[in-house]
């Protein structure tokens, strides 16, 4: 299996959340040039899925709509094991 793209969702608002997203973005741009896939850092699942869907669909035989991916991610976030990490 090949990794096509990775989206990092750091949910939050304000200066600290923005600074954390900028920091994670700078890590990718600063030295991880050997990673053979695109990485996108964003603040919400819908931003991630809108970015991921076209990249996935360009290289996968199983297309996925951004809305379907977003619904799947939101479902995952409702699970107790993940929601504790999300809070």
DSSP file (Angstrom, degrees, kcal/mol; ACC not computed):
  #  RESIDUE AA STRUCTURE BP1 BP2  ACC     N-H-->O    O-->H-N    N-H-->O    O-->H-N    TCO  KAPPA ALPHA  PHI   PSI    X-CA   Y-CA   Z-CA
    1    1 A X              0   0    0      0, 0.0     2,-0.4     0, 0.0     0, 0.0   0.000 360.0 360.0 360.0 137.3    0.0    0.0    0.0
    2    2 A X        -     0   0    0      0, 0.0     2,-0.5     0, 0.0     0, 0.0  -0.858 360.0-126.0-107.1 139.4    1.3    3.5   -0.9
    3    3 A X        -     0   0    0     -2,-0.4     3,-0.1     1,-0.2     0, 0.0  -0.737  24.9-178.1 -82.2 126.8    0.6    6.6    1.1
    4    4 A X        -     0   0    0     -2,-0.5    34,-0.9     1,-0.4     2,-0.3   0.877  61.5 -23.6 -91.4 -47.2   -0.8    9.2   -1.2
    5    5 A X  E     -a   38   0A   0     32,-0.2     2,-0.4     2,-0.0    -1,-0.4  -0.980  52.2-141.5-162.7 159.0   -1.2   12.2    1.2
    6    6 A X  E     -a   39   0A   0     32,-2.4    34,-2.3    -2,-0.3     2,-0.5  -0.998   8.7-163.7-131.8 132.3   -1.5   13.0    4.9
    7    7 A X  E     -a   40   0A   0     -2,-0.4     2,-0.6    32,-0.2    34,-0.2  -0.971   7.2-155.6-114.7 130.6   -3.7   15.6    6.5
    8    8 A X  E     -a   41   0A   0     32,-3.1    34,-2.7    -2,-0.5     2,-0.7  -0.926   8.0-160.2-105.3 119.4   -3.0   16.7   10.0
    9    9 A X  E     -a   42   0A   0     -2,-0.6     2,-0.7    32,-0.2    34,-0.2  -0.895  11.2-179.1-105.4 114.6   -6.1   18.2   11.7
   10   10 A X        -     0   0    0     32,-2.6     2,-0.2    -2,-0.7    11,-0.1  -0.876  19.6-152.6-112.5  95.8   -5.3   20.3   14.8
   11   11 A X        +     0   0    0     -2,-0.7     2,-0.2    75,-0.0    33,-0.1  -0.489  44.8  88.6 -75.2 131.7   -8.7   21.4   16.0
   12   12 A X        -     0   0    0     31,-0.5     2,-0.3    -2,-0.2    -2,-0.1  -0.818  55.4-123.0 157.9 165.6   -8.8   24.7   17.9
   13   13 A X        +     0   0    0     -2,-0.2     4,-0.5     4,-0.0     3,-0.2  -0.874  59.5  37.8-128.6 160.4   -9.1   28.4   17.6
   14   14 A X  S  > S-     0   0    0     -2,-0.3     4,-2.2     1,-0.2     5,-0.2  -0.304  99.6 -46.5  95.2-176.5   -7.0   31.3   18.6
   15   15 A X  H  > S+     0   0    0      1,-0.2     4,-2.6     2,-0.2    -1,-0.2   0.851 129.7  52.1 -65.6 -38.5   -3.3   32.1   18.7
   16   16 A X  H  > S+     0   0    0     -3,-0.2     4,-2.3     2,-0.2    -1,-0.2   0.918 111.9  45.6 -67.6 -42.4   -2.1   28.9   20.3
   17   17 A X  H  > S+     0   0    0     -4,-0.5     4,-2.3     2,-0.2    -2,-0.2   0.916 114.9  48.2 -65.7 -41.9   -3.9   26.7   17.8
   18   18 A X  H  X S+     0   0    0     -4,-2.2     4,-2.3     1,-0.2    -2,-0.2   0.905 111.4  50.1 -64.1 -41.6   -2.7   28.8   14.9
   19   19 A X  H  X S+     0   0    0     -4,-2.6     4,-2.4     2,-0.2    -2,-0.2   0.889 109.8  51.1 -64.9 -39.0    0.9   28.7   16.3
   20   20 A X  H  X S+     0   0    0     -4,-2.3     4,-2.5     2,-0.2     5,-0.2   0.919 110.1  48.8 -65.5 -43.0    0.8   24.9   16.7
   21   21 A X  H  X S+     0   0    0     -4,-2.3     4,-2.3     1,-0.2    -2,-0.2   0.910 111.9  49.6 -62.3 -41.2   -0.4   24.5   13.1
   22   22 A X  H  X S+     0   0    0     -4,-2.3     4,-2.4     2,-0.2    -2,-0.2   0.899 110.5  50.7 -63.8 -40.1    2.4   26.8   11.9
   23   23 A X  H  X S+     0   0    0     -4,-2.4     4,-1.8     2,-0.2    -2,-0.2   0.936 110.9  47.0 -63.2 -47.4    4.9   24.9   13.9
   24   24 A X  H  X S+     0   0    0     -4,-2.5     4,-1.5     1,-0.2    -1,-0.2   0.902 112.4  51.0 -62.6 -40.8    3.8   21.5   12.5
   25   25 A X  H  X S+     0   0    0     -4,-2.3     4,-2.1     1,-0.2    -1,-0.2   0.909 108.2  52.0 -61.6 -42.1    3.8   23.0    9.0
   26   26 A X  H  X S+     0   0    0     -4,-2.4     4,-2.1     1,-0.2    -1,-0.2   0.834 103.7  58.2 -66.4 -31.8    7.4   24.3    9.5
   27   27 A X  H  X>S+     0   0    0     -4,-1.8     4,-1.2     2,-0.2     5,-0.8   0.926 108.8  45.2 -61.6 -43.7    8.6   20.9   10.6
   28   28 A X  H  X5S+     0   0    0     -4,-1.5     4,-0.6     1,-0.2    -2,-0.2   0.913 118.6  41.5 -65.9 -44.0    7.5   19.4    7.3
   29   29 A X  H  <5S+     0   0    0     -4,-2.1    -1,-0.2     1,-0.2    -2,-0.2   0.749 110.1  61.1 -76.7 -23.4    9.0   22.2    5.2
   30   30 A X  H  <5S-     0   0    0     -4,-2.1    -1,-0.2    -5,-0.2    -2,-0.2   0.798 128.2 -23.4 -79.6 -29.8   12.1   22.4    7.3
   31   31 A X  H  <5S+     0   0    0     -4,-1.2     2,-1.2    -3,-0.2     3,-0.4   0.535 102.0  94.8-159.8 -10.9   13.7   19.0    6.9
   32   32 A X    ><< +     0   0    0     -5,-0.8     3,-1.2    -4,-0.6    -2,-0.1  -0.266  41.9 135.4 -90.5  51.3   11.4   16.1    6.0
   33   33 A X  T 3   +     0   0    0     -2,-1.2    -1,-0.2     1,-0.2    -5,-0.0   0.647  60.2  68.2 -74.6 -13.5   12.1   16.4    2.2
   34   34 A X  T 3  S+     0   0    0     -3,-0.4     2,-0.5     2,-0.1    -1,-0.2   0.546  70.4 107.5 -84.0  -4.7   12.5   12.6    1.9
   35   35 A X    <   -     0   0    0     -3,-1.2    -3,-0.0    -7,-0.1     2,-0.0  -0.623  64.6-148.9 -73.8 121.8    8.8   11.9    2.6
   36   36 A X        +     0   0    0     -2,-0.5     2,-0.3     2,-0.1    -1,-0.1   0.095  68.5  64.5 -85.8  26.7    7.3   10.9   -0.8
   37   37 A X  S    S-     0   0    0    -31,-0.0     2,-0.2   -32,-0.0   -32,-0.2  -0.961  85.4 -98.4-143.6 161.7    3.8   12.3   -0.2
   38   38 A X  E     -a    5   0A   0    -34,-0.9   -32,-2.4    -2,-0.3     2,-0.4  -0.529  30.7-158.5 -80.1 145.2    2.1   15.7    0.4
   39   39 A X  E     -a    6   0A   0    -34,-0.2     2,-0.4    -2,-0.2   -32,-0.2  -0.990   6.9-171.7-125.8 134.8    1.3   16.8    4.0
   40   40 A X  E     -a    7   0A   0    -34,-2.3   -32,-3.1    -2,-0.4     2,-0.5  -0.994   8.5-156.3-129.0 131.5   -1.4   19.4    4.8
   41   41 A X  E     +a    8   0A   0     -2,-0.4     2,-0.3   -34,-0.2   -32,-0.2  -0.919  26.5 159.1-108.4 131.0   -2.0   20.9    8.2
   42   42 A X  E     -a    9   0A   0    -34,-2.7   -32,-2.6    -2,-0.5     3,-0.1  -0.885  45.5-123.7-146.8 175.4   -5.5   22.3    8.8
   43   43 A X  S    S+     0   0    0     -2,-0.3   -31,-0.5   -34,-0.2     2,-0.3   0.538  87.2  35.6-101.9 -10.4   -8.0   23.3   11.6
   44   44 A X  S  > S-     0   0    0    -33,-0.1     4,-1.8     1,-0.1     3,-0.3  -0.985  73.0-120.8-147.1 153.5  -11.0   21.2   10.7
   45   45 A X  H  > S+     0   0    0     -2,-0.3     4,-2.8     1,-0.2     5,-0.2   0.878 112.3  57.2 -62.4 -37.3  -11.9   17.9    9.3
   46   46 A X  H  > S+     0   0    0      1,-0.2     4,-1.9     2,-0.2    -1,-0.2   0.856 105.8  50.8 -65.9 -31.4  -13.8   19.4    6.3
   47   47 A X  H  > S+     0   0    0     -3,-0.3     4,-1.5     2,-0.2    -1,-0.2   0.913 112.0  48.0 -66.3 -41.8  -10.7   21.3    5.3
   48   48 A X  H  X S+     0   0    0     -4,-1.8     4,-2.8     1,-0.2    -2,-0.2   0.921 112.9  46.4 -64.4 -45.0   -8.7   18.1    5.5
   49   49 A X  H  X S+     0   0    0     -4,-2.8     4,-2.5     1,-0.2    -1,-0.2   0.851 109.2  53.8 -72.2 -33.1  -11.1   16.0    3.5
   50   50 A X  H  X S+     0   0    0     -4,-1.9     4,-0.6    -5,-0.2    -1,-0.2   0.864 115.4  42.2 -65.5 -33.6  -11.6   18.7    0.8
   51   51 A X  H  X S+     0   0    0     -4,-1.5     4,-0.7    -5,-0.2    -2,-0.2   0.885 118.3  44.7 -77.2 -40.4   -7.8   18.7    0.4
   52   52 A X  H  X S+     0   0    0     -4,-2.8     4,-2.9     1,-0.2     3,-0.3   0.888  98.8  69.2 -73.2 -40.3   -7.4   14.9    0.5
   53   53 A X  H  X S+     0   0    0     -4,-2.5     4,-3.0     1,-0.2    11,-0.3   0.883 100.6  43.9 -52.7 -51.8  -10.3   13.8   -1.7
   54   54 A X  H  X S+     0   0    0     -4,-0.6     4,-1.6     1,-0.2    -1,-0.2   0.873 115.7  49.0 -64.8 -33.7   -8.8   15.0   -5.1
   55   55 A X  H  X S+     0   0    0     -4,-0.7     4,-0.8    -3,-0.3    -1,-0.2   0.911 114.2  45.7 -69.1 -41.7   -5.4   13.6   -4.3
   56   56 A X  H >X S+     0   0    0     -4,-2.9     4,-1.5     1,-0.2     3,-1.1   0.947 112.9  49.8 -62.4 -49.1   -6.8   10.3   -3.3
   57   57 A X  H 3< S+     0   0    0     -4,-3.0    -1,-0.2    -5,-0.3    -2,-0.2   0.782 103.9  60.1 -65.0 -27.8   -9.1   10.1   -6.3
   58   58 A X  H 3< S+     0   0    0     -4,-1.6    -1,-0.3    -5,-0.2    -2,-0.2   0.759 121.0  23.3 -70.5 -23.9   -6.2   10.9   -8.7
   59   59 A X  H << S+     0   0    0     -3,-1.1     2,-0.4    -4,-0.8    -2,-0.2   0.427 108.1  79.8-124.1  -0.6   -4.3    7.8   -7.6
   60   60 A X     <  -     0   0    0     -4,-1.5     3,-0.0     1,-0.1    -4,-0.0  -0.877  62.1-145.8-114.3 142.8   -6.8    5.3   -6.2
   61   61 A X  S    S+     0   0    0     -2,-0.4     2,-0.7     1,-0.2    -1,-0.1   0.593  93.9  68.1 -76.2  -8.8   -9.2    3.0   -8.1
   62   62 A X  S    S-     0   0    0     -6,-0.1    -1,-0.2     2,-0.0    -3,-0.1  -0.847  81.6-152.0-112.6  94.7  -11.7    3.6   -5.3
   63   63 A X        -     0   0    0     -2,-0.7     2,-0.4    -6,-0.1    -9,-0.1  -0.255  10.4-166.2 -66.9 152.8  -13.0    7.2   -5.5
   64   64 A X        -     0   0    0    -11,-0.3     2,-0.2     4,-0.0    -7,-0.2  -0.997  15.6-132.1-141.2 134.5  -14.2    9.0   -2.4
   65   65 A X     >  -     0   0    0     -2,-0.4     4,-2.2     1,-0.1     3,-0.3  -0.580  23.0-122.6 -82.4 147.9  -16.1   12.2   -2.1
   66   66 A X  H  > S+     0   0    0      1,-0.2     4,-2.6    -2,-0.2     5,-0.2   0.873 113.4  55.7 -56.7 -38.3  -14.9   14.8    0.4
   67   67 A X  H  > S+     0   0    0      1,-0.2     4,-2.2     2,-0.2    -1,-0.2   0.882 107.2  49.0 -64.0 -38.2  -18.3   14.7    2.2
   68   68 A X  H  > S+     0   0    0     -3,-0.3     4,-2.0     2,-0.2    -2,-0.2   0.911 111.9  48.2 -67.5 -42.6  -18.0   10.9    2.7
   69   69 A X  H  X S+     0   0    0     -4,-2.2     4,-2.3     2,-0.2    -2,-0.2   0.908 111.5  50.5 -63.7 -41.4  -14.5   11.2    4.1
   70   70 A X  H  X S+     0   0    0     -4,-2.6     4,-2.6     1,-0.2     5,-0.2   0.909 109.3  50.8 -63.8 -42.3  -15.6   14.0    6.4
   71   71 A X  H  X S+     0   0    0     -4,-2.2     4,-2.0     1,-0.2    -1,-0.2   0.898 110.3  50.2 -62.2 -39.6  -18.6   11.9    7.7
   72   72 A X  H  X S+     0   0    0     -4,-2.0     4,-2.2     2,-0.2    -2,-0.2   0.914 111.5  47.7 -65.0 -42.9  -16.2    9.0    8.4
   73   73 A X  H  X S+     0   0    0     -4,-2.3     4,-1.9     2,-0.2    -2,-0.2   0.911 111.2  50.4 -64.4 -42.2  -13.8   11.2   10.3
   74   74 A X  H  X S+     0   0    0     -4,-2.6     4,-0.5     1,-0.2    -1,-0.2   0.874 109.2  52.4 -64.0 -36.3  -16.6   12.8   12.3
   75   75 A X  H >< S+     0   0    0     -4,-2.0     3,-1.3    -5,-0.2     4,-0.4   0.922 107.4  52.0 -64.1 -44.0  -17.9    9.3   13.1
   76   76 A X  H >< S+     0   0    0     -4,-2.2     3,-1.5     1,-0.3     6,-0.3   0.883 103.7  58.1 -59.2 -38.5  -14.4    8.2   14.4
   77   77 A X  H 3< S+     0   0    0     -4,-1.9    -1,-0.3     1,-0.3    -2,-0.2   0.639  96.5  63.7 -69.4 -13.1  -14.3   11.3   16.6
   78   78 A X  T << S+     0   0    0     -3,-1.3    -1,-0.3    -4,-0.5     2,-0.2   0.607  78.8 102.6 -84.7 -11.0  -17.5   10.1   18.4
   79   79 A X  S X> S-     0   0    0     -3,-1.5     4,-2.8    -4,-0.4     3,-0.9  -0.535  78.8-128.0 -74.0 136.2  -15.8    7.0   19.7
   80   80 A X  H 3> S+     0   0    0      1,-0.3     4,-1.5    -2,-0.2     5,-0.2   0.832 105.9  57.1 -54.8 -37.4  -14.8    7.2   23.4
   81   81 A X  H 3> S+     0   0    0      1,-0.2     4,-0.6     2,-0.2    -1,-0.3   0.869 116.8  34.9 -63.8 -35.6  -11.2    6.2   22.8
   82   82 A X  H <> S+     0   0    0     -3,-0.9     4,-1.7    -6,-0.3     3,-0.2   0.817 109.7  61.1 -88.5 -33.3  -10.7    9.1   20.3
   83   83 A X  H  X S+     0   0    0     -4,-2.8     4,-1.6     1,-0.2    -2,-0.2   0.823  99.7  57.4 -67.8 -27.7  -12.9   11.7   21.9
   84   84 A X  H  < S+     0   0    0     -4,-1.5    -1,-0.2    -5,-0.2    -2,-0.2   0.890 109.5  44.9 -66.2 -38.2  -10.8   11.7   25.1
   85   85 A X  H  < S+     0   0    0     -4,-0.6    -2,-0.2    -3,-0.2    -1,-0.2   0.789 111.7  54.9 -72.7 -27.5   -7.8   12.5   23.0
   86   86 A X  H  <        0   0    0     -4,-1.7    -2,-0.2     1,-0.2    -1,-0.2   0.796 360.0 360.0 -76.1 -30.4   -9.8   15.2   21.2
   87   87 A X     <        0   0    0     -4,-1.6    -1,-0.2    -5,-0.1    -2,-0.1   0.477 360.0 360.0 -73.9 360.0  -10.9   17.0   24.3
